[in-house]
Amino acid sequence: MSAVPAVTTAAPGAPVVDLDLADLRRDPYPAYAELRRTAPLAWVPSVGRHLLTRYEDIVHAEKLPEVFSSREEGSLLLRTVGPNMLREDDPEHRRLRSAAEPPTRPRQVRDLWAGAFERTAHELLDRLAGRGEADLIADFAEPLVAANLALVLGLRDASAEDIADWSRAMMAGNSNYADDPDLWLRAEQATRAIEDAVARAAEAARREPDGSVISSMVHAAEPVELTEIQNNVKVIIGGGVNEPRDVFGVGAWALLNRPEVLDRVLAEPSSWKRVFEETARWVSPIGMYPRQLTQDYEIAGLALPAGSRVALVIASGNRDESVFERADEFDLDRPHRPHLAFGGGPHFCMGAWVARHEVSAIAWPLVFGRLKGLRLAEGATASDSDSAAGRMDGWVFRGPTSLNVTWHAAQAA
């Protein structure tokens, strides 16, 4: 793939739309709706790129990786973690993904990891059951997915707290469009700690393969260098915590605000899978990702020159009214249309099957099954995302910062 210098200004004729990053963090969806309606490809100075916001345009771009390249000059992800598979195109992307992916495939998730995932969930709930109240994000979802991720990656000497802290620091760096120096420092400290942990794990896996991602990369058919393993583990730690944690939190919040839907799901356990897909569509845990054009190209009625920086705003595509009726509503009965929450094309999220299983097959059923009378903390309402129960935050990555709940402790299983 040819390297084309980044164009950091608006394309000729492109609408220029000023968006405040603080407003986007609070709630990006009104701005996305307006962009889809009036400027589906707009230059946004505060983000330094063109935002592509309609579903069909995003799908079209994903099908053309040779035009919409993942190798973006000046990428925040590159600055945070170094060269990695998410910022590579084939064949380099394929080499790295083929080395890392086998332990995350559906059969491996079921056969290798599901039992341990469930044991960890029970252990966390055992600690909580008698309390009668908790923050389901800090006390359950985050430690669950972090512990699971450490297992799948092969980071045996990293605690769930380590994984969660590293993920938060790197995700803050990956979305640091405001160029906050404190966020860069935190991200750098996290990446150094991950490098040390991965080096130890890789050496152990060379002696004794264990089926983990690090082991798979160490023993890959096409050689993978230690620095490549380290950088790609950093990427996986970022998304591997925030995506399942945030889908869990958003879905639990949605159901607790809709008792009639919750009753129906509890009566039909097979519907947990639909809850997962609708939740990921409704509030996408990863809201956008960057691309850079390798050649002149016209999309959304606008000619972009080679080098143009574009954001594929999948959170907006997942609320596109031309694809999803009543797109702003949480609706388990909507006709099936593929959502964009896990991306598409060669960069489809490698951890999607891990997230689906640990959330829809384990975390939600156990939480709602064991914590009897589970309800949001007093003061929460269906429309109040800044209530006592918790607050949604973010636009590049979005989810609840907390989810405060109560239940009948004496009846908890």
Phi, psi and chi 1 to 4 in degrees:
 res  aa     phi    psi   chi1   chi2   chi3   chi4
   1 MET       -  126.9 -169.3   74.1   64.3      -
   2 SER   -70.8  144.3   59.8      -      -      -
   3 ALA   -86.9  121.9      -      -      -      -
   4 VAL  -115.8  126.5  178.3      -      -      -
   5 PRO   -56.2  140.2  -23.2   33.1      -      -
   6 ALA   -68.0  138.1      -      -      -      -
   7 VAL   -97.6  117.6  175.5      -      -      -
   8 THR  -109.4   26.8   56.8      -      -      -
   9 THR  -131.1  169.2   57.5      -      -      -
  10 ALA   -66.6  142.9      -      -      -      -
  11 ALA   -66.7  149.0      -      -      -      -
  12 PRO   -54.1  127.1  -25.6   35.0      -      -
  13 GLY    84.9   -4.4      -      -      -      -
  14 ALA   -73.3  134.9      -      -      -      -
  15 PRO   -61.2  140.3  -15.4   27.1      -      -
  16 VAL  -106.9  120.8  177.4      -      -      -
  17 VAL  -123.2  122.1  178.2      -      -      -
  18 ASP   -85.3  119.2  -70.4  -45.2      -      -
  19 LEU  -120.7  133.1  -64.6  178.6      -      -
  20 ASP   -84.2  125.8 -176.5   87.9      -      -
  21 LEU   -64.0  -33.2  -63.6 -175.4      -      -
  22 ALA   -65.6  -39.3      -      -      -      -
  23 ASP   -64.9  -40.2  -71.1  -18.5      -      -
  24 LEU   -63.1  -39.7  -72.1  179.7      -      -
  25 ARG   -63.8  -39.2  -72.3 -168.0   61.3  176.2
  26 ARG   -67.1  -46.7  -78.5 -171.4  -68.4  -89.4
  27 ASP  -166.9  103.1 -176.5    1.4      -      -
  28 PRO   -81.6  -14.3   32.7  -36.5      -      -
  29 TYR   -68.0  -36.8  -71.2  107.1      -      -
  30 PRO   -60.7  -41.0  -26.2   35.8      -      -
  31 ALA   -64.9  -39.7      -      -      -      -
  32 TYR   -63.7  -41.5  -66.9  162.1      -      -
  33 ALA   -61.4  -41.1      -      -      -      -
  34 GLU   -67.4  -39.6 -178.3   65.5   14.4      -
  35 LEU   -63.7  -44.6  -72.2  174.8      -      -
  36 ARG   -59.0  -36.7  -71.6 -167.0  -56.0  -87.7
  37 ARG   -76.7  -40.3 -172.1  178.2   67.8   82.6
  38 THR  -115.7  -25.8   62.1      -      -      -
  39 ALA  -151.8   73.6      -      -      -      -
  40 PRO   -65.3  -15.3   22.2  -33.3      -      -
  41 LEU  -132.5  105.5 -178.3   62.6      -      -
  42 ALA  -130.8  144.9      -      -      -      -
  43 TRP   -83.8  125.7  175.1  -99.0      -      -
  44 VAL  -115.9  105.5  178.2      -      -      -
  45 PRO   -57.1  -38.2  -25.6   35.0      -      -
  46 SER   -66.4  -20.5   57.3      -      -      -
  47 VAL  -103.1  -20.5 -174.9      -      -      -
  48 GLY    72.7   33.0      -      -      -      -
  49 ARG  -164.0  168.3   67.1 -170.8   66.7 -118.5
  50 HIS   -84.0  133.9  -59.3   86.2      -      -
  51 LEU   -97.7  124.3  -93.2   56.6      -      -
  52 LEU  -104.1  119.1 -168.6   66.1      -      -
  53 THR  -121.3   -7.9   50.5      -      -      -
  54 ARG   -94.7  144.0  -73.2 -177.1 -178.1  169.6
  55 TYR   -53.2  -54.5 -179.0   99.9      -      -
  56 GLU   -64.3  -36.4  -63.6  -62.9  -16.8      -
  57 ASP   -66.7  -39.6  -67.0  -32.4      -      -
  58 ILE   -65.0  -45.7  -65.8  167.6      -      -
  59 VAL   -59.9  -42.3  170.8      -      -      -
  60 HIS   -59.4  -45.9 -179.9   77.7      -      -
  61 ALA   -64.6  -38.2      -      -      -      -
  62 GLU   -64.5  -27.0  -74.2 -177.9  -32.5      -
  63 LYS   -82.0   -2.2  -68.0  178.4  178.1  177.4
  64 LEU  -125.3   62.0  -66.2  170.6      -      -
  65 PRO   -63.6  -20.4   23.8  -34.5      -      -
  66 GLU   -73.3  -17.2   68.4  -83.5   12.4      -
  67 VAL  -103.6  -49.8  176.5      -      -      -
  68 PHE   -94.6   85.2  -68.1   84.8      -      -
  69 SER   -79.3  145.3  173.2      -      -      -
  70 SER   -78.5  -13.4  -63.1      -      -      -
  71 ARG   -82.5   79.4  -68.0 -179.7  176.5  173.3
  72 GLU   -93.1  126.2 -170.9 -154.7   37.0      -
  73 GLU   -66.7  131.8 -175.4  179.1  -42.8      -
  74 GLY    77.3   19.3      -      -      -      -
  75 SER   -60.1  135.6  161.6      -      -      -
  76 LEU   -63.7  -34.9  -66.2 -177.3      -      -
  77 LEU   -65.3  -41.3 -176.5   59.5      -      -
  78 LEU   -62.1  -41.1  -76.5  175.1      -      -
  79 ARG   -64.8  -36.7  177.0  171.7  176.4  178.6
  80 THR   -75.6  -47.5  -57.7      -      -      -
  81 VAL  -117.1  -11.7  -51.2      -      -      -
  82 GLY    92.0 -179.2      -      -      -      -
  83 PRO   -56.4  135.4  -24.5   34.4      -      -
  84 ASN  -155.5  168.2   64.0   85.6      -      -
  85 MET   -65.3  -29.0   71.6  176.3   90.7      -
  86 LEU   -69.3  -22.5  -73.8 -171.8      -      -
  87 ARG  -110.9   31.5  -68.8  -63.5  167.4  -97.1
  88 GLU  -124.7  152.8  -76.6  -72.4   -1.9      -
  89 ASP  -106.3  166.4  -62.3  -43.7      -      -
  90 ASP   -65.2  146.2  -70.4  -19.7      -      -
  91 PRO   -89.2  -11.5   32.1  -35.9      -      -
  92 GLU   -63.2  -41.8  -85.5  -61.9  -71.9      -
  93 HIS   -58.4  -45.3  166.8  -96.1      -      -
  94 ARG   -62.9  -40.0 -172.9 -174.3  -55.3  114.1
  95 ARG   -60.5  -46.8  176.6  179.8   67.6   86.6
  96 LEU   -71.3  -41.3  -66.4  167.5      -      -
  97 ARG   -67.9  -39.8  177.2  153.0  179.0  155.6
  98 SER   -61.2  -32.2  -64.2      -      -      -
  99 ALA   -73.5  -37.1      -      -      -      -
 100 ALA   -91.1  -27.3      -      -      -      -
 101 GLU   -74.6  -34.0 -175.0  176.5   34.6      -
 102 PRO   -48.2  -41.6  -31.8   38.3      -      -
 103 PRO   -69.5   -8.9  -23.1   36.4      -      -
 104 THR  -104.6    4.4   68.7      -      -      -
 105 ARG   -74.2  157.4  -67.7  170.2 -177.4  160.8
 106 PRO   -52.6  -45.8  -27.6   34.7      -      -
 107 ARG   -64.1  -41.5 -178.2  174.4  179.2  178.5
 108 GLN   -66.8  -38.2  -79.3   71.1   20.6      -
 109 VAL   -59.7  -45.9  171.4      -      -      -
 110 ARG   -66.0  -46.4 -177.5 -166.1   66.9 -151.3
 111 ASP   -84.6  -34.3  -66.2  -13.8      -      -
 112 LEU   -97.1  -36.8  -67.2  178.6      -      -
 113 TRP  -115.8  -25.2  -45.8  120.3      -      -
 114 ALA   -58.7  -41.2      -      -      -      -
 115 GLY   -61.8  -44.6      -      -      -      -
 116 ALA   -66.6  -38.5      -      -      -      -
 117 PHE   -56.7  -46.4  -71.0   -0.4      -      -
 118 GLU   -67.4  -40.6 -174.1  167.1   -6.8      -
 119 ARG   -61.1  -42.3  -72.6 -168.7  -64.7  -85.9
 120 THR   -63.5  -41.7  -59.1      -      -      -
 121 ALA   -61.3  -44.0      -      -      -      -
 122 HIS   -63.3  -41.6  -83.8  -62.8      -      -
 123 GLU   -60.8  -43.2  -70.9  169.2    3.4      -
 124 LEU   -64.7  -41.8  -71.4  166.4      -      -
 125 LEU   -70.5  -31.4  -71.2  172.7      -      -
 126 ASP   -58.8  -38.9  -72.9  -15.1      -      -
 127 ARG   -70.8  -30.3  -61.4  173.9 -160.2  166.0
 128 LEU   -91.1  -29.0  -64.0  177.6      -      -
 129 ALA   -54.2  -41.4      -      -      -      -
 130 GLY   -79.9   -5.3      -      -      -      -
 131 ARG   -80.0  -37.2  -73.8  170.7   38.7  179.4
 132 GLY    82.4   -3.5      -      -      -      -
 133 GLU  -157.9  151.8   61.7 -179.9   14.7      -
 134 ALA  -170.3  163.8      -      -      -      -
 135 ASP   -97.2  108.2  173.7   -2.6      -      -
 136 LEU   -67.0  -16.1  -76.3 -178.4      -      -
 137 ILE   -79.4  -58.6  -58.4  -60.4      -      -
 138 ALA   -71.6  -34.8      -      -      -      -
 139 ASP   -92.5  -17.6  -62.3  -29.5      -      -
 140 PHE  -133.7  -63.4  177.6   75.8      -      -
 141 ALA   -62.2  -49.3      -      -      -      -
 142 GLU   -65.5  -49.2 -173.3  167.8  -89.6      -
 143 PRO   -63.6  -30.9   14.4  -25.8      -      -
 144 LEU   -64.9  -54.7  173.0   67.3      -      -
 145 VAL   -69.6  -31.0  -58.1      -      -      -
 146 ALA   -68.2  -43.3      -      -      -      -
 147 ALA   -63.9  -41.7      -      -      -      -
 148 ASN   -62.1  -40.9  -67.8  -14.0      -      -
 149 LEU   -67.2  -40.8 -174.0   58.1      -      -
 150 ALA   -57.7  -39.9      -      -      -      -
 151 LEU   -64.8  -50.8  178.8   66.5      -      -
 152 VAL   -64.3  -37.8  173.8      -      -      -
 153 LEU   -72.3  -29.7  -73.9  172.7      -      -
 154 GLY    94.6   19.4      -      -      -      -
 155 LEU   -90.2   76.9  -67.4  171.9      -      -
 156 ARG   -68.3  -27.2  -61.2  -65.4 -170.8  -92.4
 157 ASP  -101.4   13.9   60.1   -7.7      -      -
 158 ALA  -102.6  130.5      -      -      -      -
 159 SER   -80.5  164.9   68.6      -      -      -
 160 ALA   -59.6  -36.9      -      -      -      -
 161 GLU   -64.6  -40.8 -175.2  177.6    2.3      -
 162 ASP   -57.5  -51.7  -70.6  -25.4      -      -
 163 ILE   -58.6  -45.6  -62.0  -70.9      -      -
 164 ALA   -64.6  -43.3      -      -      -      -
 165 ASP   -63.6  -43.6  -72.6  -15.2      -      -
 166 TRP   -62.1  -42.3  -65.4  -20.9      -      -
 167 SER   -62.3  -47.3  178.0      -      -      -
 168 ARG   -59.5  -43.2  -78.5 -167.2  -65.9  -89.1
 169 ALA   -64.6  -42.0      -      -      -      -
 170 MET   -73.2  -38.0  -71.8 -170.6  -60.4      -
 171 MET   -63.6  -35.5  -69.7  -61.1   95.2      -
 172 ALA   -63.9  -38.9      -      -      -      -
 173 GLY   -66.5  -42.3      -      -      -      -
 174 ASN   -63.6  -23.8  -65.6  -13.4      -      -
 175 SER  -112.0   20.3   57.1      -      -      -
 176 ASN   -84.1   60.9 -169.3   15.8      -      -
 177 TYR   -68.5  -19.6  -73.3   95.0      -      -
 178 ALA   -82.3   -4.8      -      -      -      -
 179 ASP    59.4   46.5 -157.7   24.3      -      -
 180 ASP   -74.5  118.1 -176.0  -29.6      -      -
 181 PRO   -63.6  -32.4   19.7  -30.7      -      -
 182 ASP   -64.2  -37.1  -70.3  -23.0      -      -
 183 LEU   -67.3  -37.4  -64.2 -175.7      -      -
 184 TRP   -65.2  -38.8  -70.6  129.2      -      -
 185 LEU   -64.3  -44.9  177.3   60.8      -      -
 186 ARG   -61.4  -41.9  -74.0  176.8   49.9 -153.0
 187 ALA   -63.8  -41.5      -      -      -      -
 188 GLU   -64.4  -41.2 -178.3  179.2   -5.3      -
 189 GLN   -62.4  -40.5  -68.0  168.7  -20.7      -
 190 ALA   -66.0  -42.8      -      -      -      -
 191 THR   -66.9  -34.2   59.0      -      -      -
 192 ARG   -65.6  -40.7  -61.7  -67.3   84.8   79.0
 193 ALA   -65.0  -39.3      -      -      -      -
 194 ILE   -65.4  -42.5  -66.6  169.3      -      -
 195 GLU   -56.8  -43.3  -72.0  168.9    2.2      -
 196 ASP   -64.5  -43.2  -68.7  -17.9      -      -
 197 ALA   -66.3  -39.6      -      -      -      -
 198 VAL   -68.0  -38.9  171.2      -      -      -
 199 ALA   -59.6  -42.4      -      -      -      -
 200 ARG   -66.1  -43.6  -65.5 -169.5  -62.8  -88.6
 201 ALA   -66.5  -38.3      -      -      -      -
 202 ALA   -64.8  -40.4      -      -      -      -
 203 GLU   -64.0  -41.2 -177.4   58.1   33.8      -
 204 ALA   -65.3  -38.6      -      -      -      -
 205 ALA   -70.1  -28.9      -      -      -      -
 206 ARG   -63.5  -38.1  -75.1 -170.6 -176.8   92.3
 207 ARG   -77.1  -37.8  -63.4 -169.4  -57.6  -92.3
 208 GLU  -144.3   95.6 -174.3  175.9   -8.5      -
 209 PRO   -57.5  141.4  -22.8   33.5      -      -
 210 ASP  -129.8    8.9   58.7   13.0      -      -
 211 GLY    82.8    0.2      -      -      -      -
 212 SER   -81.7  173.4   67.8      -      -      -
 213 VAL   -62.7  -45.9  168.6      -      -      -
 214 ILE   -62.2  -43.0  -69.9  172.6      -      -
 215 SER   -61.2  -42.7 -178.5      -      -      -
 216 SER   -60.6  -40.4 -179.4      -      -      -
 217 MET   -72.2  -37.7  -62.8 -172.9   83.6      -
 218 VAL   -60.9  -37.8  165.4      -      -      -
 219 HIS  -105.0   21.1  -62.8  -77.7      -      -
 220 ALA   -64.5  150.2      -      -      -      -
 221 ALA   -61.4  -42.7      -      -      -      -
 222 GLU   -95.7  124.3  -66.0 -172.9   68.1      -
 223 PRO   -54.7  141.5  -24.7   34.6      -      -
 224 VAL  -125.4  125.6 -179.3      -      -      -
 225 GLU   -73.9  157.2  -60.9  -65.7  -30.9      -
 226 LEU   -58.6  -42.3  175.6   60.0      -      -
 227 THR   -62.5  -33.7   54.2      -      -      -
 228 GLU   -68.1  -40.4  -65.7  177.6  -45.7      -
 229 ILE   -62.6  -46.1  -60.7  174.0      -      -
 230 GLN   -59.8  -48.4  -70.0  167.7  -37.0      -
 231 ASN   -64.8  -38.1  -71.9   -7.7      -      -
 232 ASN   -76.8  -29.2  -75.2  -70.9      -      -
 233 VAL   -65.3  -37.6  167.4      -      -      -
 234 LYS   -57.3  -46.6  -64.9  172.4 -162.9  173.4
 235 VAL   -60.3  -44.4  169.4      -      -      -
 236 ILE   -66.6  -37.6  -64.4  168.5      -      -
 237 ILE   -62.5  -38.5  -72.8  174.4      -      -
 238 GLY   -59.8  -62.4      -      -      -      -
 239 GLY   -72.7  -29.3      -      -      -      -
 240 GLY   -70.5  -17.1      -      -      -      -
 241 VAL   -95.0  -53.7  172.7      -      -      -
 242 ASN   -69.7  -33.3   81.5  -70.6      -      -
 243 GLU   -66.3  -57.7  -70.1 -174.9   59.6      -
 244 PRO   -67.1  -35.6   20.8  -31.3      -      -
 245 ARG   -59.7  -45.7  177.5 -161.2   64.7 -155.2
 246 ASP   -75.2  -35.4  -67.6  -12.8      -      -
 247 VAL   -63.7  -42.9  171.6      -      -      -
 248 PHE   -55.9  -50.5  170.8   89.4      -      -
 249 GLY   -64.9  -44.4      -      -      -      -
 250 VAL   -64.8  -44.4  171.6      -      -      -
 251 GLY   -65.1  -42.2      -      -      -      -
 252 ALA   -63.2  -43.1      -      -      -      -
 253 TRP   -61.5  -42.7 -175.8   82.2      -      -
 254 ALA   -62.5  -43.8      -      -      -      -
 255 LEU   -70.5  -39.1  -68.3  175.3      -      -
 256 LEU   -67.0  -24.6  -71.1  167.9      -      -
 257 ASN   -85.1   -7.5  -89.0  -52.6      -      -
 258 ARG  -131.9   73.6  -64.0  162.2  177.8   80.2
 259 PRO   -57.7  -31.8    5.9  -14.0      -      -
 260 GLU   -68.4  -35.8   71.0  -71.2  -10.2      -
 261 VAL   -70.7  -40.9  178.8      -      -      -
 262 LEU   -60.5  -45.0  176.0   58.4      -      -
 263 ASP   -58.7  -40.7  -71.4  -15.5      -      -
 264 ARG   -65.6  -42.0  173.2 -176.9  157.3 -166.2
 265 VAL   -66.0  -40.9  171.4      -      -      -
 266 LEU   -64.5  -30.0  -66.6  175.3      -      -
 267 ALA   -80.8  -18.4      -      -      -      -
 268 GLU  -128.8   79.4  -56.6  171.9    9.6      -
 269 PRO   -55.7  -26.8  -25.7   34.7      -      -
 270 SER   -64.4  -17.6   62.8      -      -      -
 271 SER   -79.4   -5.3   62.6      -      -      -
 272 TRP   -58.2  -32.7  -76.1  116.6      -      -
 273 LYS   -63.5  -39.6  -66.3  179.0 -179.6  178.5
 274 ARG   -67.2  -37.2  -69.0 -153.3  -51.6  -82.3
 275 VAL   -58.5  -43.5  175.5      -      -      -
 276 PHE   -61.1  -49.3 -175.3   93.6      -      -
 277 GLU   -66.8  -39.3  -58.0  -54.1  -32.1      -
 278 GLU   -69.3  -37.8  174.8   63.1   -2.8      -
 279 THR   -62.5  -46.7  -60.3      -      -      -
 280 ALA   -63.1  -33.2      -      -      -      -
 281 ARG   -71.2  -47.0  179.6 -151.6   66.5   83.0
 282 TRP   -64.2  -48.9 -173.0   48.8      -      -
 283 VAL  -129.8   95.8  179.2      -      -      -
 284 SER   -69.3  125.2  -55.6      -      -      -
 285 PRO   -64.1  -33.6   21.6  -32.1      -      -
 286 ILE  -111.4  119.2  -66.8 -179.2      -      -
 287 GLY   -91.3  -24.1      -      -      -      -
 288 MET  -160.3  159.2   60.8   82.2   82.6      -
 289 TYR  -147.0  152.5   44.1   86.9      -      -
 290 PRO   -90.1  153.4   31.7  -33.9      -      -
 291 ARG  -141.1  158.5  -66.0  -68.7 -176.6  -99.1
 292 GLN  -133.5  131.3 -175.1  171.0  -37.9      -
 293 LEU   -74.0  134.5  -92.2   65.6      -      -
 294 THR   -88.7  -12.7   61.0      -      -      -
 295 GLN  -154.5  167.3   62.2 -172.1   59.5      -
 296 ASP   -61.0  139.4  -63.4   -8.9      -      -
 297 TYR  -157.5  143.9 -163.5   80.0      -      -
 298 GLU  -104.6  129.9 -177.6  174.2  -27.0      -
 299 ILE  -149.9  146.2 -170.1  166.0      -      -
 300 ALA    53.7   33.0      -      -      -      -
 301 GLY    77.7   12.7      -      -      -      -
 302 LEU  -130.4  134.0 -174.5   67.1      -      -
 303 ALA   -85.5  119.4      -      -      -      -
 304 LEU  -104.1  135.3  -66.8  176.9      -      -
 305 PRO   -78.6  157.1   27.6  -33.6      -      -
 306 ALA   -53.2  140.3      -      -      -      -
 307 GLY    93.3   -9.6      -      -      -      -
 308 SER   -60.7  138.2  -67.0      -      -      -
 309 ARG   -93.8  127.3  -69.2  153.5   55.2  101.0
 310 VAL  -129.0  141.7  177.9      -      -      -
 311 ALA  -108.6  124.0      -      -      -      -
 312 LEU   -85.7  105.7  -52.5 -173.5      -      -
 313 VAL   -90.3   84.6 -171.4      -      -      -
 314 ILE   -67.6  -28.1   54.8  178.3      -      -
 315 ALA   -62.1  -36.2      -      -      -      -
 316 SER   -71.6  -44.5  174.2      -      -      -
 317 GLY   -56.7  -35.1      -      -      -      -
 318 ASN   -74.6   -7.9  -79.3  -24.0      -      -
 319 ARG  -113.5   16.1  -65.2  -77.7 -171.6  104.5
 320 ASP   -70.8  117.5 -169.2  -30.6      -      -
 321 GLU   -66.4  -21.3  -56.0   83.5  -11.9      -
 322 SER   -76.2  -11.9   69.2      -      -      -
 323 VAL  -114.2  -41.7  177.8      -      -      -
 324 PHE  -117.8  111.7  -55.9  101.8      -      -
 325 GLU   -63.2  143.4  -67.6 -175.1   10.0      -
 326 ARG    47.0   53.0  -54.5  178.9  -47.3  -78.4
 327 ALA   -62.0  -25.3      -      -      -      -
 328 ASP   -81.3   -5.5  -71.4  -27.1      -      -
 329 GLU   -94.1  150.2  -62.6  179.8   17.8      -
 330 PHE   -88.6  112.2  179.7   87.8      -      -
 331 ASP  -141.0  110.0 -179.6    8.5      -      -
 332 LEU   -72.1  -15.3  -66.3 -172.1      -      -
 333 ASP  -100.1    7.2  -65.2  -42.0      -      -
 334 ARG   -66.5  146.2   67.8  174.0   62.6 -103.5
 335 PRO   -57.1  143.0  -23.2   33.3      -      -
 336 HIS   -67.7  125.5  173.6   71.1      -      -
 337 ARG  -138.3  136.0  -71.2  -65.6  -58.5  -88.6
 338 PRO   -59.9  127.8  -21.1   32.0      -      -
 339 HIS   -86.8  172.3   62.9   71.6      -      -
 340 LEU  -108.6    8.7  -52.6  175.9      -      -
 341 ALA   -60.8  -28.5      -      -      -      -
 342 PHE  -106.2   19.4  -66.7  108.5      -      -
 343 GLY    73.4 -163.1      -      -      -      -
 344 GLY  -161.8  176.8      -      -      -      -
 345 GLY    66.6 -154.0      -      -      -      -
 346 PRO   -64.4  -19.1   21.0  -32.0      -      -
 347 HIS   -99.6   18.5  -74.5  -77.9      -      -
 348 PHE   -52.0  136.1  179.7   81.3      -      -
 349 CYS   -53.0  121.3  178.3      -      -      -
 350 MET   -65.8  -30.0 -167.9  178.5   82.3      -
 351 GLY   -94.0   12.3      -      -      -      -
 352 ALA   -58.6  -41.6      -      -      -      -
 353 TRP   -72.8  -33.2  -67.0  108.2      -      -
 354 VAL   -62.1  -48.3  173.9      -      -      -
 355 ALA   -62.3  -45.7      -      -      -      -
 356 ARG   -57.4  -44.9  -75.6 -178.9  167.8  117.3
 357 HIS   -71.5  -48.1 -169.6   85.9      -      -
 358 GLU   -68.2  -26.9   65.5 -175.8  -21.7      -
 359 VAL   -90.2  -54.9  174.3      -      -      -
 360 SER   -81.6  -28.5   67.2      -      -      -
 361 ALA   -95.1  -19.5      -      -      -      -
 362 ILE  -124.5  -62.5  -65.1  173.8      -      -
 363 ALA   -64.2  -55.9      -      -      -      -
 364 TRP   -61.7  -51.1  -78.2  -29.6      -      -
 365 PRO   -58.2  -39.1  -25.8   35.4      -      -
 366 LEU   -72.1  -42.5  -72.0 -178.4      -      -
 367 VAL   -61.6  -49.7  164.2      -      -      -
 368 PHE   -74.7  -22.0  -75.8   96.6      -      -
 369 GLY   -82.2  -35.0      -      -      -      -
 370 ARG   -93.1  -33.5  -69.8 -169.1   56.2  178.2
 371 LEU   -93.5   90.5  -55.4 -178.1      -      -
 372 LYS   -69.5  138.6  -54.1  -58.8 -178.6 -176.7
 373 GLY    70.1   27.0      -      -      -      -
 374 LEU   -60.2  133.0 -172.0   66.0      -      -
 375 ARG  -152.6  159.8   59.1 -165.9 -179.3  -82.7
 376 LEU   -68.1  152.3  -66.2  171.8      -      -
 377 ALA   -59.6  153.6      -      -      -      -
 378 GLU   -55.2  135.7 -175.2  177.2   -7.1      -
 379 GLY   101.9   -7.6      -      -      -      -
 380 ALA   -84.5  140.3      -      -      -      -
 381 THR  -132.6  168.0   65.9      -      -      -
 382 ALA   -63.8  -28.0      -      -      -      -
 383 SER  -103.5    2.7   60.2      -      -      -
 384 ASP  -107.2   87.8 -175.2    7.0      -      -
 385 SER   -81.2   -3.9   61.8      -      -      -
 386 ASP  -112.5   34.0  -72.6  -44.4      -      -
 387 SER   -88.8 -170.6   68.1      -      -      -
 388 ALA   -63.4  -22.9      -      -      -      -
 389 ALA   -75.0  -35.6      -      -      -      -
 390 GLY   163.8  177.2      -      -      -      -
 391 ARG  -138.3  132.0  179.4  172.0   63.7   88.9
 392 MET   -79.8  143.0  -64.7  -76.8 -177.6      -
 393 ASP  -149.9  144.4 -175.9   71.4      -      -
 394 GLY   108.3  158.1      -      -      -      -
 395 TRP  -132.9  -40.9   67.9  -77.9      -      -
 396 VAL   -68.6  -43.1  179.8      -      -      -
 397 PHE  -129.4  132.1  -49.8   99.7      -      -
 398 ARG  -134.3  138.1 -174.3  165.3 -178.4   80.8
 399 GLY  -178.5  176.7      -      -      -      -
 400 PRO   -76.3  135.9   24.3  -28.6      -      -
 401 THR   -78.3  -19.0   57.2      -      -      -
 402 SER  -158.6  161.9   59.3      -      -      -
 403 LEU  -148.3   87.2 -174.2   62.4      -      -
 404 ASN   -83.7  126.3  -64.1  -53.9      -      -
 405 VAL  -136.4  163.2  -63.1      -      -      -
 406 THR  -132.4  163.3   60.8      -      -      -
 407 TRP  -159.3  174.8   63.1   89.7      -      -
 408 HIS   -83.4   96.8  -55.1  -50.4      -      -
 409 ALA   -59.3  -36.4      -      -      -      -
 410 ALA   -66.5  -22.2      -      -      -      -
 411 GLN  -101.5   -2.9  -60.6  176.7   24.3      -
 412 ALA   -65.0  137.9      -      -      -      -
 413 ALA   -81.7      -      -      -      -      -
